[in-house]
Amino acid sequence: MSNFKNFVESRSDKKMISSSSVQYLTAQISGTLISTSDLFGDDKDRENFSSEVVQLANSDEVLTELSESIGDPKENESEDEFVDRAKSTLATILKNKLMK
């Protein structure tokens, strides 16, 4: 695979950003925008927001931007460090897109 986007496309049968992973992203995004309790009126609002985040995170536009931003693992970067960098970058990309 030449980049992250190609890896995701090769696994087209599965979403790369699952609903369970979105809890981390939701906390990262909503924590920046406003406190979670103020942002969501009830569980249905939280579920709708999470669903939208999953859709956006799996979009071609976001995957392309993420792939270009993270690039290849850096020299001497562990797998955990690479994953943490990718998660942080993804959260930043999603925040920027959701604040538009």
Secondary structure, DSSP 8 states (H G I E B T S, - for coil): --SHHHHHHHTTTS-SS-TTTHHHHHHHHHHHHS-HHHH-SSHHHHHHHHHHHHHHHTSHHHHHHHHHHH-S--TT--HHHHHHHHHHHHHHHHHHHHT-
